[in-house]
């Protein structure tokens, strides 16, 4: 279960890497990049072969980032997540958000064993200060039902 502290600590970072955006602009990672930018985050998209995503310079790996980031949002298939977590650990990144559908229990265990604070199984867009549309309504409903992390 995610804790309110872990969610807030992740969201309190001013710079984040995002793994899972595509050149086509059609993946959830691209939506997340746009929404995180609208919320004032400094972002570093990570993609093995793209030069630019959503107008931002792209980096081939977490280890290639030009400086430190406060965390990494992961929105890839679970079979790719372990590699991303290993790269995060090697790069000294200690906070990850594994978007719904991007993890299995093994990845949660990996984080716990490697000192990585993780949030998993919930949509980051629910928690953004400037969330809009369906995400704002979804957050209101989850709050009403007591489903938000405590």
N, CA, C and O of each residue as an XYZ file, in Angstrom:
600
protein
N       0.843     -1.186      0.000
C       0.000      0.000      0.000
C       0.883      1.243      0.000
O       1.887      1.310      0.709
N       0.497      2.204     -0.792
C       1.222      3.465     -0.853
C       0.895      4.321      0.364
O      -0.238      4.326      0.846
N       1.891      5.038      0.851
C       1.634      5.951      1.959
C       1.507      7.369      1.417
O       2.091      7.715      0.390
N       0.739      8.172      2.121
C       0.588      9.589      1.764
C       1.959     10.260      1.759
O       2.239     11.091      0.894
N       2.807      9.908      2.710
C       4.148     10.485      2.797
C       4.947     10.193      1.528
O       5.571     11.097      0.973
N       4.935      8.930      1.056
C       5.690      8.566     -0.139
C       5.164      9.291     -1.377
O       5.949      9.743     -2.210
N       3.839      9.404     -1.502
C       3.235     10.131     -2.623
C       3.663     11.596     -2.574
O       4.122     12.148     -3.574
N       3.513     12.219     -1.415
C       3.852     13.644     -1.291
C       5.339     13.888     -1.490
O       5.725     14.877     -2.114
N       6.184     12.995     -0.965
C       7.623     13.150     -1.134
C       8.004     13.082     -2.612
O       8.844     13.858     -3.067
N       7.403     12.176     -3.355
C       7.683     12.094     -4.787
C       7.237     13.378     -5.484
O       7.991     13.958     -6.266
N       6.022     13.815     -5.203
C       5.476     15.001     -5.862
C       6.182     16.286     -5.448
O       6.103     17.281     -6.168
N       6.865     16.292     -4.318
C       7.600     17.475     -3.860
C       8.907     17.698     -4.610
O       9.534     18.746     -4.453
N       9.325     16.742     -5.414
C      10.559     16.908     -6.187
C      10.306     17.906     -7.315
O       9.212     17.936     -7.878
N      11.297     18.715     -7.648
C      11.078     19.675     -8.734
C      11.564     19.169    -10.089
O      11.186     19.711    -11.128
N      12.396     18.137    -10.081
C      12.853     17.573    -11.357
C      12.625     16.067    -11.348
O      12.918     15.377    -10.372
N      12.092     15.581    -12.465
C      11.755     14.165    -12.592
C      12.179     13.642    -13.958
O      12.156     14.373    -14.949
N      12.561     12.389    -14.000
C      12.750     11.687    -15.265
C      11.453     10.938    -15.563
O      10.732     10.535    -14.651
N      11.172     10.761    -16.845
C       9.992     10.009    -17.262
C      10.445      8.947    -18.261
O      11.035      9.260    -19.295
N      10.160      7.689    -17.936
C      10.475      6.573    -18.822
C       9.153      5.997    -19.305
O       8.336      5.535    -18.508
N       8.948      6.030    -20.631
C       7.720      5.460    -21.181
C       6.983      6.396    -22.119
O       5.895      6.056    -22.583
N       7.537      7.565    -22.415
C       6.946      8.435    -23.432
C       7.482      8.000    -24.791
O       8.576      7.444    -24.888
N       6.707      8.256    -25.835
C       7.115      7.809    -27.175
C       7.218      8.977    -28.142
O       6.712     10.071    -27.889
N       7.887      8.713    -29.256
C       7.987      9.732    -30.308
C       6.622     10.027    -30.911
O       6.381     11.145    -31.366
N       5.729      9.055    -30.925
C       4.409      9.244    -31.540
C       3.521     10.178    -30.723
O       2.580     10.768    -31.253
N       3.820     10.309    -29.438
C       3.011     11.171    -28.578
C       1.723     10.536    -28.103
O       0.879     11.217    -27.521
N       1.553      9.245    -28.337
C       0.272      8.597    -28.055
C       0.265      7.726    -26.810
O      -0.766      7.133    -26.491
N       1.366      7.631    -26.108
C       1.408      6.785    -24.915
C       1.058      7.583    -23.663
O       1.097      8.813    -23.661
N       0.715      6.859    -22.600
C       0.423      7.541    -21.346
C       1.606      8.387    -20.891
O       1.417      9.466    -20.330
N       2.822      7.906    -21.129
C       4.005      8.671    -20.734
C       4.014     10.063    -21.323
O       4.476     11.002    -20.674
N       3.508     10.222    -22.555
C       3.429     11.545    -23.169
C       2.393     12.421    -22.476
O       2.632     13.608    -22.255
N       1.259     11.849    -22.135
C       0.240     12.587    -21.389
C       0.836     13.045    -20.060
O       0.649     14.190    -19.647
N       1.545     12.154    -19.405
C       2.169     12.500    -18.118
C       3.177     13.626    -18.280
O       3.218     14.544    -17.461
N       3.998     13.565    -19.337
C       4.969     14.635    -19.572
C       4.240     15.976    -19.707
O       4.617     16.956    -19.065
N       3.214     16.017    -20.530
C       2.477     17.277    -20.727
C       1.864     17.787    -19.422
O       1.945     18.977    -19.118
N       1.257     16.891    -18.658
C       0.607     17.306    -17.405
C       1.636     17.716    -16.347
O       1.421     18.684    -15.617
N       2.740     16.991    -16.263
C       3.789     17.354    -15.298
C       4.405     18.700    -15.657
O       4.696     19.503    -14.770
N       4.607     18.956    -16.950
C       5.107     20.269    -17.370
C       4.126     21.375    -16.977
O       4.537     22.428    -16.490
N       2.834     21.135    -17.189
C       1.808     22.119    -16.836
C       1.773     22.383    -15.335
O       1.286     23.423    -14.893
N       2.290     21.435    -14.552
C       2.335     21.582    -13.102
C       3.687     22.109    -12.613
O       3.949     22.137    -11.411
N       4.533     22.522    -13.540
C       5.775     23.188    -13.176
C       6.997     22.325    -12.944
O       8.017     22.825    -12.469
N       6.923     21.046    -13.263
C       8.076     20.173    -13.062
C       9.113     20.372    -14.167
O       8.765     20.651    -15.314
N      10.380     20.226    -13.812
C      11.460     20.161    -14.784
C      11.614     18.685    -15.136
O      11.845     17.853    -14.259
N      11.484     18.361    -16.431
C      11.411     16.959    -16.840
C      12.541     16.558    -17.763
O      13.071     17.357    -18.534
N      12.889     15.278    -17.652
C      13.922     14.666    -18.466
C      13.370     13.359    -19.027
O      13.430     12.326    -18.359
N      12.830     13.392    -20.256
C      12.361     12.137    -20.850
C      13.537     11.207    -21.139
O      14.608     11.644    -21.560
N      13.312      9.918    -20.905
C      14.327      8.899    -21.167
C      13.761      7.942    -22.212
O      12.696      7.352    -22.027
N      14.498      7.803    -23.312
C      14.101      6.910    -24.399
C      15.389      6.466    -25.091
O      16.259      7.297    -25.354
N      15.526      5.179    -25.388
C      16.805      4.692    -25.930
C      17.192      5.251    -27.291
O      18.373      5.248    -27.637
N      16.221      5.734    -28.080
C      16.587      6.182    -29.423
C      15.967      7.511    -29.860
O      16.281      7.991    -30.950
N      15.117      8.109    -29.066
C      14.498      9.381    -29.455
C      15.401     10.543    -29.064
O      16.036     10.518    -28.009
N      15.455     11.545    -29.906
C      16.231     12.747    -29.597
C      15.419     13.777    -28.840
O      15.930     14.473    -27.962
N      14.128     13.866    -29.194
C      13.229     14.854    -28.588
C      11.874     14.201    -28.372
O      11.373     13.490    -29.243
N      11.290     14.440    -27.220
C       9.920     14.001    -26.923
C       9.194     15.171    -26.281
O       9.674     15.765    -25.316
N       8.027     15.492    -26.832
C       7.211     16.599    -26.326
C       8.022     17.898    -26.232
O       7.831     18.701    -25.320
N       8.929     18.082    -27.196
C       9.738     19.295    -27.249
C      10.906     19.335    -26.280
O      11.607     20.344    -26.202
N      11.129     18.259    -25.544
C      12.214     18.202    -24.561
C      13.324     17.283    -25.055
O      13.062     16.253    -25.676
N      14.565     17.665    -24.774
C      15.680     16.800    -25.114
C      15.519     15.473    -24.378
O      15.160     15.433    -23.201
N      15.793     14.401    -25.095
C      15.635     13.058    -24.551
C      17.005     12.476    -24.225
O      18.006     12.834    -24.845
N      17.038     11.586    -23.257
C      18.279     10.936    -22.826
C      18.130      9.432    -23.002
O      17.053      8.886    -22.762
N      19.203      8.753    -23.419
C      19.085      7.320    -23.717
C      18.959      6.424    -22.485
O      18.517      5.280    -22.592
N      19.342      6.939    -21.321
C      19.245      6.139    -20.091
C      19.228      7.077    -18.895
O      19.533      8.264    -19.022
N      18.875      6.546    -17.743
C      18.898      7.357    -16.526
C      20.324      7.768    -16.171
O      20.541      8.844    -15.614
N      21.284      6.927    -16.488
C      22.678      7.245    -16.230
C      23.213      8.369    -17.100
O      24.240      8.965    -16.773
N      22.535      8.668    -18.203
C      22.978      9.724    -19.123
C      22.381     11.090    -18.804
O      22.678     12.067    -19.492
N      21.546     11.173    -17.772
C      20.938     12.466    -17.420
C      22.020     13.481    -17.069
O      23.061     13.107    -16.529
N      21.791     14.766    -17.368
C      22.812     15.784    -17.147
C      23.028     16.162    -15.679
O      23.949     16.915    -15.363
N      22.213     15.662    -14.816
C      22.343     15.944    -13.384
C      21.432     15.024    -12.614
O      20.908     14.053    -13.160
N      21.244     15.325    -11.354
C      20.380     14.473    -10.536
C      18.921     14.879    -10.695
O      18.603     16.039    -10.954
N      18.060     13.911    -10.535
C      16.619     14.150    -10.532
C      16.061     13.610     -9.221
O      16.662     12.743     -8.585
N      14.913     14.130     -8.830
C      14.313     13.714     -7.576
C      13.615     12.376     -7.631
O      13.393     11.740     -6.601
N      13.266     11.944     -8.839
C      12.572     10.675     -8.975
C      12.344     10.347    -10.434
O      12.640     11.144    -11.324
N      11.812      9.160    -10.664
C      11.508      8.733    -12.035
C      10.107      8.139    -12.085
O       9.750      7.271    -11.288
N       9.322      8.629    -13.042
C       8.012      8.066    -13.333
C       8.218      6.974    -14.380
O       8.806      7.214    -15.435
N       7.729      5.777    -14.075
C       7.902      4.627    -14.965
C       6.549      4.241    -15.545
O       5.607      3.933    -14.815
N       6.470      4.263    -16.868
C       5.238      3.878    -17.551
C       5.583      2.992    -18.741
O       5.367      3.357    -19.897
N       6.121      1.823    -18.428
C       6.503      0.846    -19.448
C       5.921     -0.511    -19.067
O       5.360     -0.674    -17.984
N       6.056     -1.464    -19.949
C       5.596     -2.828    -19.673
C       6.392     -3.386    -18.486
O       7.581     -3.094    -18.350
N       5.750     -4.183    -17.629
C       6.456     -4.724    -16.463
C       7.759     -5.453    -16.789
O       8.681     -5.439    -15.974
N       7.859     -6.083    -17.947
C       9.099     -6.789    -18.276
C      10.269     -5.818    -18.475
O      11.426     -6.234    -18.412
N       9.986     -4.535    -18.712
C      11.030     -3.528    -18.855
C      11.327     -2.798    -17.546
O      12.379     -2.174    -17.406
N      10.418     -2.875    -16.604
C      10.542     -2.090    -15.376
C      11.761     -2.491    -14.557
O      12.415     -1.620    -13.983
N      12.085     -3.765    -14.483
C      13.245     -4.192    -13.689
C      14.519     -3.516    -14.186
O      15.340     -3.080    -13.379
N      14.692     -3.425    -15.498
C      15.863     -2.752    -16.067
C      15.878     -1.279    -15.670
O      16.928     -0.734    -15.328
N      14.709     -0.635    -15.716
C      14.620      0.782    -15.335
C      14.974      0.947    -13.857
O      15.682      1.883    -13.486
N      14.483      0.039    -13.018
C      14.796      0.123    -11.590
C      16.282     -0.075    -11.335
O      16.867      0.614    -10.499
N      16.891     -1.003    -12.043
C      18.324     -1.224    -11.908
C      19.102      0.017    -12.341
O      20.064      0.415    -11.684
N      18.678      0.627    -13.454
C      19.312      1.868    -13.923
C      19.136      2.987    -12.898
O      20.062      3.761    -12.657
N      17.952      3.071    -12.299
C      17.693      4.099    -11.287
C      18.627      3.904    -10.097
O      19.239      4.857     -9.615
N      18.732      2.673     -9.631
C      19.609      2.388     -8.491
C      21.052      2.752     -8.828
O      21.749      3.347     -8.006
N      21.504      2.401    -10.027
C      22.880      2.715    -10.450
C      23.108      4.216    -10.559
O      24.209      4.704    -10.302
N      22.057      4.950    -10.945
C      22.164      6.407    -11.102
C      21.933      7.150     -9.785
O      21.991      8.379     -9.752
N      21.674      6.417     -8.704
C      21.461      7.048     -7.406
C      20.077      7.635     -7.219
O      19.862      8.440     -6.312
N      19.128      7.241     -8.070
C      17.748      7.727     -7.950
C      17.031      6.829     -6.949
O      16.972      5.613     -7.130
N      16.495      7.416     -5.913
C      15.920      6.639     -4.807
C      14.410      6.769     -4.669
O      13.832      6.305     -3.686
N      13.758      7.410     -5.665
C      12.302      7.513     -5.648
C      11.767      7.139     -7.022
O      12.224      7.670     -8.034
N      10.799      6.225     -7.062
C      10.163      5.864     -8.324
C       8.651      5.819     -8.143
O       8.135      5.535     -7.062
N       7.974      6.107     -9.223
C       6.521      5.973     -9.289
C       6.263      5.002    -10.423
O       6.495      5.328    -11.587
N       5.786      3.816    -10.094
C       5.475      2.811    -11.111
C       3.993      2.927    -11.437
O       3.133      2.498    -10.667
N       3.718      3.506    -12.576
C       2.359      3.747    -13.026
C       1.593      2.433    -13.108
O       2.190      1.377    -13.319
N       0.301      2.491    -12.946
C      -0.539      1.293    -13.073
C      -0.170      0.528    -14.332
O      -0.008      1.122    -15.398
N      -0.038     -0.782    -14.214
C       0.295     -1.628    -15.342
C       1.774     -1.726    -15.654
O       2.163     -2.369    -16.629
N       2.617     -1.084    -14.822
C       4.058     -1.065    -15.093
C       4.873     -1.898    -14.120
O       6.099     -1.788    -14.097
N       4.233     -2.717    -13.328
C       4.981     -3.420    -12.294
C       4.295     -4.732    -11.941
O       3.141     -4.978    -12.292
N       5.044     -5.552    -11.243
C       4.513     -6.765    -10.631
C       5.016     -6.760     -9.187
O       5.822     -5.900     -8.832
N       4.571     -7.676     -8.359
C       5.082     -7.719     -6.979
C       6.608     -7.838     -6.912
O       7.220     -7.378     -5.949
N       7.217     -8.445     -7.916
C       8.678     -8.582     -7.922
C       9.379     -7.221     -7.951
O      10.422     -7.046     -7.320
N       8.812     -6.267     -8.675
C       9.427     -4.940     -8.747
C       9.298     -4.206     -7.412
O      10.204     -3.472     -7.018
N       8.201     -4.395     -6.731
C       8.035     -3.786     -5.396
C       9.092     -4.363     -4.453
O       9.726     -3.627     -3.697
N       9.274     -5.677     -4.503
C      10.296     -6.328     -3.681
C      11.683     -5.792     -4.031
O      12.484     -5.514     -3.139
N      11.966     -5.647     -5.315
C      13.264     -5.126     -5.753
C      13.505     -3.739     -5.137
O      14.587     -3.466     -4.616
N      12.514     -2.888     -5.198
C      12.654     -1.545     -4.615
C      12.959     -1.631     -3.122
O      13.869     -0.963     -2.632
N      12.214     -2.438     -2.415
C      12.431     -2.583     -0.972
C      13.826     -3.097     -0.662
O      14.454     -2.653      0.299
N      14.312     -4.023     -1.464
C      15.641     -4.598     -1.237
C      16.782     -3.654     -1.617
O      17.911     -3.838     -1.163
N      16.496     -2.642     -2.447
C      17.539     -1.744     -2.931
C      17.390     -0.308     -2.421
O      18.005      0.610     -2.962
N      16.584     -0.118     -1.394
C      16.466      1.204     -0.781
C      15.804      2.249     -1.659
O      16.107      3.437     -1.550
N      14.904      1.816     -2.526
C      14.184      2.731     -3.405
C      12.774      2.914     -2.853
O      12.038      1.943     -2.677
N      12.408      4.148     -2.585
C      11.040      4.446     -2.156
C      10.157      4.411     -3.393
O      10.436      5.089     -4.381
N       9.101      3.626     -3.336
C       8.254      3.463     -4.518
C       6.796      3.765     -4.231
O       6.289      3.534     -3.134
N       6.142      4.287     -5.254
C       4.692      4.415     -5.289
C       4.271      3.562     -6.479
O       4.915      3.599     -7.528
N       3.206      2.801     -6.325
C       2.815      1.893     -7.393
C       1.303      1.770     -7.505
O       0.568      1.975     -6.539
N       0.860      1.430     -8.710
C      -0.523      1.040     -8.924
C      -1.550      2.146     -8.863
O      -2.748      1.868     -8.799
N      -1.118      3.379     -8.882
C      -2.054      4.490     -8.895
C      -1.544      5.516     -9.895
O      -0.343      5.604    -10.148
N      -2.439      6.270    -10.446
C      -2.098      7.219    -11.503
C      -1.575      8.515    -10.910
O      -2.240      9.143    -10.086
N      -0.388      8.912    -11.328
C       0.220     10.143    -10.822
C      -0.661     11.358    -11.113
O      -0.644     12.332    -10.360
N      -1.430     11.302    -12.203
C      -2.245     12.456    -12.586
C      -3.350     12.759    -11.578
O      -3.856     13.880    -11.532
N      -3.727     11.765    -10.768
C      -4.739     12.003     -9.731
C      -4.246     12.974     -8.670
O      -5.049     13.634     -8.011
N      -2.949     13.067     -8.502
C      -2.371     13.778     -7.367
C      -1.781     15.135     -7.721
O      -1.341     15.862     -6.831
N      -1.763     15.488     -8.993
C      -1.181     16.766     -9.381
C      -2.065     17.918     -8.929
O      -3.292     17.831     -8.973
N      -1.428     18.994     -8.497
C      -2.170     20.156     -8.000
C      -3.132     20.696     -9.046
O      -4.250     21.100     -8.723
N      -2.701     20.702    -10.283
C      -3.521     21.239    -11.365
C      -4.137     20.132    -12.204
O      -4.247     20.271    -13.423
N      -4.536     19.041    -11.575
C      -5.174     17.978    -12.351
C      -6.496     18.500    -12.888
O      -7.128     19.371    -12.289
N      -6.904     17.955    -14.026
C      -8.124     18.450    -14.643
C      -8.950     17.303    -15.189
O      -8.497     16.159    -15.245
N     -10.151     17.622    -15.586
C     -11.031     16.658    -16.231
C     -11.276     15.414    -15.399
O     -11.588     15.485    -14.211
N     -11.127     14.280    -16.052
C     -11.431     12.996    -15.426
C     -10.550     12.735    -14.209
O     -10.991     12.104    -13.248
N      -9.309     13.216    -14.242
C      -8.408     12.983    -13.115
C      -8.841     13.750    -11.868
O      -8.714     13.248    -10.752
N      -9.345     14.946    -12.055
C      -9.868     15.724    -10.921
C     -11.100     15.025    -10.331
O     -11.230     14.909     -9.113
N     -11.994     14.566    -11.199
C     -13.194     13.858    -10.737
C     -12.825     12.541    -10.057
O     -13.408     12.178     -9.036
N     -11.864     11.840    -10.622
C     -11.418     10.566    -10.061
C     -10.827     10.786     -8.660
O     -11.114     10.030     -7.732
N      -9.995     11.834     -8.520
C      -9.417     12.127     -7.203
C     -10.524     12.444     -6.199
O     -10.466     11.978     -5.061
N     -11.530     13.224     -6.594
C     -12.634     13.567     -5.701
C     -13.356     12.297     -5.255
O     -13.677     12.140     -4.077
N     -13.610     11.394     -6.203
C     -14.300     10.150     -5.875
C     -13.464      9.296     -4.932
O     -13.984      8.767     -3.950
N     -12.169      9.156     -5.223
C     -11.303      8.367     -4.346
C     -11.253      8.970     -2.948
O     -11.248      8.237     -1.959
N     -11.217     10.279     -2.857
C     -11.209     10.936     -1.550
C     -12.507     10.620     -0.810
O     -12.491     10.277      0.372
N     -13.615     10.739     -1.508
C     -14.925     10.454     -0.921
C     -14.998      9.008     -0.407
O     -15.565      8.755      0.656
N     -14.434      8.079     -1.151
C     -14.483      6.657     -0.790
C     -13.363      6.238      0.154
O     -13.297      5.078      0.560
N     -12.477      7.177      0.509
C     -11.372      6.853      1.411
C     -10.289      5.999      0.770
O      -9.603      5.249      1.465
N     -10.125      6.101     -0.550
C      -9.152      5.275     -1.255
C      -7.805      5.951     -1.477
O      -6.868      5.305     -1.945
N      -7.686      7.228     -1.154
C      -6.403      7.913     -1.303
C      -5.449      7.438     -0.210
O      -5.885      7.102      0.892
N      -4.157      7.408     -0.506
C      -3.180      6.989      0.521
C      -3.270      7.841      1.775
O      -3.561      9.035      1.720
N      -3.013      7.196      2.909
C      -3.055      7.914      4.190
C      -1.677      7.978      4.807
O      -1.510      8.543      5.888
